[in-house]
Amino acid sequence: MRLYETRQRAVVPLAASPASTVRMYVCGITPYDATHVGHAATFLAYDVLQRRLRDLGCRTRCVRNITDVDDDLLARARAMGVHYLDLAAGSLAAFDADMAALGLLPADAEPRATSAISDIRRLIGRVLDSGHAYRSGDDVYFDISTVPRFGELCGLDAAEMVVLARNHGGRPDDPNKRNPLDFVLWQRSAPGEPEWSSAWGLGRPGWHVECSALALAHLGETIDVHGGGSDLVFPHHECSQAHSQAVTRRPFVRHWMHTSMVCLGGVKMSKSAGNLAFVADLRERWDPMAVRLALLGTHYRTDWEWSEGRVADAARRLERWRAAGRGDGALAQVRERLDDDLDTPGALAAIDAAVEQGAPVSDAAALLGVVV
């Protein structure tokens, strides 16, 4: 199998033998709203990857975190007048129902940031002890000057990273920082926010260190495949890689895999923009397998525009596949397409061609997670 690797900016072989366990980490949701199709597209790409790896004879272990203490979650809970964990619980229940309806394989672990505060504090302590972090004001910051290759994952220069850091709440103008791109590991909580005790005072962790601590705890010092949406490459994954490798002195990730952005109205689908198409709404009107097919119709690395017409087309495709009956037509071709950088559009086309020739395609559809 060959997959695009973000750091190398090339399609390269995915190193895994049939006797291995492929350890995968995909950044999960911040649970303060319903699941939109942009989320679902990312998790479906990782789901199909797992299915093909298992089909090849590999074992997989997939961890998908839950960021249940975060600036956005806390702000939404405050605006709604509810406890942040109550908001998270309701959002997680809805997310689980959406993912089950779309047929996702269950994650092997779904650790929550709030359940790993002790792991996070230990990791921050190790970063400080290694000389890669410093205390300033009430906070602890990672010192990027100690990482000569900071920025290698995203491939951006310092000025470009500063712009993205500002857009993602990184506060490059914080006067307590030595460098605008230094990022927070531990911060003093604002009034009314949750806080935990630490050697550096009461506070809460920064976003990037949460994922690192969870990944290291559940998958070890080096992960085979790690990623999420392409909007996480910087700052989140660049920073996670920096402080993880600073303390372990080993590669944090062998293969970085990032998915494209889904747009609506020409703008990236996001909670902040408000241009969302929710999975729960779609599955009230459509067969969830048609929704799944619609999301698999575009290559995982291609930015694309969402429209509900895609689901209508997918529903008609699903009917044709189901009418073809049960059997293994197109299975070899689907395997070939998935091994070529997870080419799901090519896999769908191969199944369509087999159906046109009167072949049954249930086994090929199942490899894509589609029940016919």
Phi and psi in degrees as a GROMACS rama.xvg file:
@    title "Ramachandran Plot"
@    xaxis  label "Phi"
@    yaxis  label "Psi"
@TYPE xy
-118.116  132.548  ARG-2
-135.648  149.573  LEU-3
-66.8601  133.666  TYR-4
-113.386  119.993  GLU-5
-59.157  -45.4576  THR-6
-65.0025  -39.7055  ARG-7
-83.4034  -15.0843  GLN-8
54.5112  45.8907  ARG-9
-157.205  156.041  ALA-10
-83.0715  121.24  VAL-11
-134.084  161.527  VAL-12
-62.7512  139.564  PRO-13
-87.7927  115.212  LEU-14
-76.8003  107.945  ALA-15
-161.826  133.437  ALA-16
-100.936  157.979  SER-17
-57.734  -20.8373  PRO-18
-91.4779  -1.07081  ALA-19
-92.6677  164.343  SER-20
-106.05  118.051  THR-21
-84.349  115.859  VAL-22
-92.8064  121.528  ARG-23
-125.223  141.094  MET-24
-132.263  123.786  TYR-25
-122.826  130.188  VAL-26
-66.41  124.454  CYS-27
-90.3202  -158.602  GLY-28
-90.4549  157.243  ILE-29
-96.1941  109.777  THR-30
-82.9323  81.2724  PRO-31
-133.067  11.1107  TYR-32
-161.289  176.126  ASP-33
-72.4806  163.38  ALA-34
-79.7608  125.664  THR-35
-102.002  171.713  HIS-36
-69.3247  -21.1859  VAL-37
-64.315  -44.2984  GLY-38
-57.4474  -51.2866  HIS-39
-60.1452  -38.305  ALA-40
-61.3897  -40.2208  ALA-41
-64.4997  -49.2837  THR-42
-68.0725  -30.3081  PHE-43
-67.3044  -37.8204  LEU-44
-60.5212  -44.6843  ALA-45
-67.3836  -32.1863  TYR-46
-65.8688  -46.9837  ASP-47
-64.3159  -39.0186  VAL-48
-58.1332  -46.5119  LEU-49
-60.4959  -43.1965  GLN-50
-61.449  -42.1761  ARG-51
-69.8692  -39.2158  ARG-52
-61.6764  -41.2496  LEU-53
-66.5662  -37.6881  ARG-54
-61.6602  -31.7804  ASP-55
-77.7081  -8.12945  LEU-56
102.417  3.43986  GLY-57
-83.4532  151.073  CYS-58
-88.8108  148.245  ARG-59
-128.244  148.665  THR-60
-133.25  113.368  ARG-61
-114.432  125.684  CYS-62
-111.556  130.592  VAL-63
-128.212  112.255  ARG-64
-78.826  167.646  ASN-65
-126.766  116.108  ILE-66
-88.2289  85.3239  THR-67
-100.371  15.5953  ASP-68
-141.641  114.953  VAL-69
-164.646  152.613  ASP-70
-54.7984  -46.565  ASP-71
-66.1983  -43.3258  ASP-72
-62.1818  -44.8203  LEU-73
-65.388  -39.6949  LEU-74
-65.3511  -41.9437  ALA-75
-65.6028  -43.0916  ARG-76
-62.1426  -41.3923  ALA-77
-63.0602  -43.094  ARG-78
-65.3578  -33.347  ALA-79
-86.3981  -11.6706  MET-80
71.7456  33.2505  GLY-81
-124.806  162.444  VAL-82
-70.114  139.956  HIS-83
-61.974  -32.5028  TYR-84
-74.9768  -28.6649  LEU-85
-67.6045  -42.575  ASP-86
-61.1232  -43.7754  LEU-87
-62.6251  -41.1358  ALA-88
-62.415  -44.1244  ALA-89
-65.6625  -41.3797  GLY-90
-66.2213  -37.9429  SER-91
-67.1344  -38.4714  LEU-92
-61.8201  -41.7925  ALA-93
-66.9351  -41.07  ALA-94
-60.851  -46.3852  PHE-95
-60.3127  -40.3192  ASP-96
-65.267  -40.2595  ALA-97
-65.0837  -45.2013  ASP-98
-66.7644  -37.7976  MET-99
-64.592  -41.3201  ALA-100
-63.3477  -36.4546  ALA-101
-79.693  -2.92495  LEU-102
81.1391  25.061  GLY-103
-70.1257  140.953  LEU-104
-62.1116  138.977  LEU-105
-66.3834  142.983  PRO-106
-66.673  147.787  ALA-107
-72.3688  -26.3676  ASP-108
-153.098  142.48  ALA-109
-129.047  69.7839  GLU-110
-70.3614  145.497  PRO-111
-104.182  144.153  ARG-112
-58.3028  -40.1482  ALA-113
-67.9737  -17.8962  THR-114
-88.6967  -3.14522  SER-115
-124.625  26.5058  ALA-116
-59.9684  -38.6394  ILE-117
-64.7348  -40.9249  SER-118
-63.6488  -40.2009  ASP-119
-65.3669  -44.4274  ILE-120
-62.0781  -40.6196  ARG-121
-62.5739  -41.8373  ARG-122
-64.401  -43.5053  LEU-123
-60.6829  -41.5356  ILE-124
-59.8939  -40.3728  GLY-125
-66.2987  -39.0341  ARG-126
-64.428  -42.7642  VAL-127
-62.425  -45.7907  LEU-128
-62.7738  -29.3194  ASP-129
-79.6064  -7.35528  SER-130
85.6644  11.3309  GLY-131
-98.0286  4.21975  HIS-132
-142.475  165.984  ALA-133
-148.842  156.561  TYR-134
-96.1013  137.622  ARG-135
-151.961  127.861  SER-136
62.5123  -131.06  GLY-137
-98.5048  7.92678  ASP-138
-121.318  166.682  ASP-139
-117.985  129.954  VAL-140
-120.532  148.105  TYR-141
-83.0749  136.393  PHE-142
-97.214  101.763  ASP-143
-69.6859  -17.0057  ILE-144
-65.0159  -16.1862  SER-145
-85.8513  -1.68765  THR-146
-118.265  96.0974  VAL-147
-57.7122  -28.443  PRO-148
-105.1  24.8502  ARG-149
-61.5523  128.054  PHE-150
104.842  -2.47435  GLY-151
-67.8675  -31.0166  GLU-152
-70.7017  -47.5899  LEU-153
-82.3051  -24.8842  CYS-154
72.1556  22.9727  GLY-155
-103.603  157.05  LEU-156
-87.0856  174.302  ASP-157
-60.4918  -41.9235  ALA-158
-62.7927  -41.459  ALA-159
-65.9644  -39.4989  GLU-160
-66.7801  -36.061  MET-161
-61.4245  -42.5281  VAL-162
-60.7054  -47.1628  VAL-163
-66.4024  -38.6165  LEU-164
-60.9297  -43.0555  ALA-165
-63.0808  -40.5642  ARG-166
-67.8992  -23.0213  ASN-167
-105.908  22.8834  HIS-168
75.3755  20.8373  GLY-169
-79.6886  -6.65669  GLY-170
48.7546  62.582  ARG-171
-64.6709  -17.4401  PRO-172
-90.7787  5.98012  ASP-173
-58.6588  119.451  ASP-174
-68.1906  -15.3977  PRO-175
-78.6203  -8.72759  ASN-176
-87.4672  146.128  LYS-177
-78.7286  -31.3753  ARG-178
-135.523  139.423  ASN-179
-55.5305  -26.2323  PRO-180
-92.7773  -3.87613  LEU-181
-58.706  145.94  ASP-182
-128.673  155.373  PHE-183
-79.9097  136.767  VAL-184
-102.677  -39.2966  LEU-185
-140.375  135.931  TRP-186
-136.316  148.058  GLN-187
-66.6334  129.693  ARG-188
-70.5258  143.036  SER-189
-72.5819  160.003  ALA-190
-53.9003  130.854  PRO-191
88.6177  -10.2111  GLY-192
-85.5146  156.24  GLU-193
-63.4637  149.819  PRO-194
-147.59  151.564  GLU-195
-129.709  154.329  TRP-196
-77.6177  152.406  SER-197
-158.956  172.19  SER-198
-66.8263  -12.3203  ALA-199
-110.329  12.7418  TRP-200
104.628  171.536  GLY-201
-65.3406  141.612  LEU-202
172.28  -159.065  GLY-203
-145.095  160.622  ARG-204
-76.7509  159.518  PRO-205
-77.7207  164.043  GLY-206
-63.1701  -49.258  TRP-207
-64.4804  -39.0284  HIS-208
-71.1971  -24.8005  VAL-209
-60.2494  -51.4362  GLU-210
-63.6995  -40.1831  CYS-211
-60.5852  -45.7285  SER-212
-63.1431  -41.2521  ALA-213
-66.7851  -42.6791  LEU-214
-65.0323  -45.8703  ALA-215
-63.4644  -38.5108  LEU-216
-68.9669  -35.911  ALA-217
-98.5997  -20.858  HIS-218
-128.027  -6.72121  LEU-219
93.5428  -175.382  GLY-220
-73.9058  -24.7761  GLU-221
-129.227  125.061  THR-222
-102.297  142.399  ILE-223
-72.5743  -50.5986  ASP-224
-132.911  130.572  VAL-225
-142.01  145.022  HIS-226
168.838  -148.612  GLY-227
157.266  -152.72  GLY-228
-67.6851  153.318  GLY-229
-65.2282  -18.6935  SER-230
-72.0179  -6.01516  ASP-231
-95.4197  -7.48143  LEU-232
-56.0487  -48.4624  VAL-233
-133.203  132.353  PHE-234
-92.9757  -14.6803  PRO-235
-60.3023  -53.5455  HIS-236
-78.179  -31.9484  HIS-237
-59.805  -44.283  GLU-238
-72.2882  -39.6216  CYS-239
-60.5209  -42.7098  SER-240
-63.2212  -41.426  GLN-241
-61.3628  -51.6776  ALA-242
-81.3064  -21.6678  HIS-243
-66.8289  -48.1144  SER-244
-71.2413  -25.511  GLN-245
-63.4872  -34.2442  ALA-246
-95.6849  -32.5249  VAL-247
-87.9731  -25.4228  THR-248
59.7593  29.2426  ARG-249
-132.893  158.387  ARG-250
-58.18  131.863  PRO-251
-76.2052  -39.3623  PHE-252
-138.575  133.225  VAL-253
-80.0905  -39.0228  ARG-254
-139.248  112.246  HIS-255
-88.8316  126.316  TRP-256
-125.801  119.273  MET-257
-123.415  144.356  HIS-258
-102.409  159.867  THR-259
-75.3539  174.743  SER-260
-95.9389  140.634  MET-261
-98.2071  130.637  VAL-262
-110.159  157.85  CYS-263
-144.209  121.731  LEU-264
69.8371  27.7447  GLY-265
79.6362  4.54587  GLY-266
-124.755  141.77  VAL-267
-52.6815  129.776  LYS-268
-64.8745  124.018  MET-269
-159.537  157.54  SER-270
-66.0205  -36.8106  LYS-271
-66.8876  -35.9277  SER-272
-80.2111  -22.3773  ALA-273
76.2529  9.68263  GLY-274
-98.5854  71.2931  ASN-275
-112.368  142.39  LEU-276
-116.026  115.53  ALA-277
-89.6865  138.334  PHE-278
-60.408  -41.4694  VAL-279
-59.8146  -40.5763  ALA-280
-66.2482  -41.4488  ASP-281
-65.0832  -41.6915  LEU-282
-76.8378  -7.95675  ARG-283
-74.8509  -26.6362  GLU-284
-105.413  -19.6081  ARG-285
-133.099  155.219  TRP-286
-57.9241  127.527  ASP-287
-56.5297  -29.1687  PRO-288
-67.9546  -29.3736  MET-289
-69.6682  -37.936  ALA-290
-62.4996  -44.4293  VAL-291
-59.3472  -46.808  ARG-292
-60.8117  -39.5564  LEU-293
-61.5142  -38.4347  ALA-294
-74.2524  -25.2295  LEU-295
-85.7271  -3.08781  LEU-296
-76.9487  -9.98525  GLY-297
-120.857  142.199  THR-298
-61.1608  142.377  HIS-299
-62.5901  -17.4177  TYR-300
-102.061  7.41444  ARG-301
-107.083  120.414  THR-302
-62.7006  140.935  ASP-303
-149.666  163.033  TRP-304
-100.467  127.093  GLU-305
-81.4191  140.915  TRP-306
-150.815  149.504  SER-307
-69.7101  -16.7047  GLU-308
-60.2785  -26.5605  GLY-309
-63.0113  -36.1782  ARG-310
-71.1938  -39.1166  VAL-311
-60.3985  -43.4059  ALA-312
-62.9877  -41.9645  ASP-313
-65.9581  -35.0309  ALA-314
-64.1545  -39.8264  ALA-315
-67.4194  -38.7886  ARG-316
-62.0096  -43.0612  ARG-317
-60.5576  -40.8187  LEU-318
-60.8049  -43.0327  GLU-319
-64.144  -41.8406  ARG-320
-63.9978  -42.8807  TRP-321
-66.6097  -35.4941  ARG-322
-69.6481  -20.0463  ALA-323
-73.0675  -19.6032  ALA-324
92.6468  -174.886  GLY-325
-100.143  134.227  ARG-326
164.832  -175.622  GLY-327
-110.15  26.0285  ASP-328
-59.1955  136.519  GLY-329
72.3521  3.89237  ALA-330
-62.5808  -44.1155  LEU-331
-63.1006  -39.8402  ALA-332
-68.3354  -37.6211  GLN-333
-65.9479  -41.9677  VAL-334
-58.7668  -42.5831  ARG-335
-63.2126  -42.8299  GLU-336
-67.703  -39.8961  ARG-337
-67.3677  -32.4647  LEU-338
-71.8652  -13.7672  ASP-339
-100.032  76.0555  ASP-340
56.7558  40.8018  ASP-341
53.0499  55.1026  LEU-342
-79.8422  79.2205  ASP-343
-67.944  -37.8069  THR-344
-59.4541  -40.1113  PRO-345
-64.6506  -35.5776  GLY-346
-65.9196  -41.8893  ALA-347
-62.7717  -41.6935  LEU-348
-63.6239  -37.0132  ALA-349
-64.8828  -40.1446  ALA-350
-67.2259  -42.073  ILE-351
-57.4987  -42.5347  ASP-352
-64.2003  -39.3526  ALA-353
-65.5543  -40.1882  ALA-354
-62.5245  -41.4018  VAL-355
-59.6822  -30.0971  GLU-356
-89.8878  4.67651  GLN-357
85.2145  14.7596  GLY-358
-88.0907  143.238  ALA-359
-76.7576  142.785  PRO-360
-131.683  21.6894  VAL-361
-63.0483  -37.1713  SER-362
-69.0291  -40.0054  ASP-363
-65.9976  -40.6587  ALA-364
-63.3516  -39.6368  ALA-365
-63.464  -33.49  ALA-366
-63.617  -25.3287  LEU-367
-89.7824  0.532109  LEU-368
81.6179  14.6297  GLY-369
-100.372  121.971  VAL-370
-90.0982  120.372  VAL-371
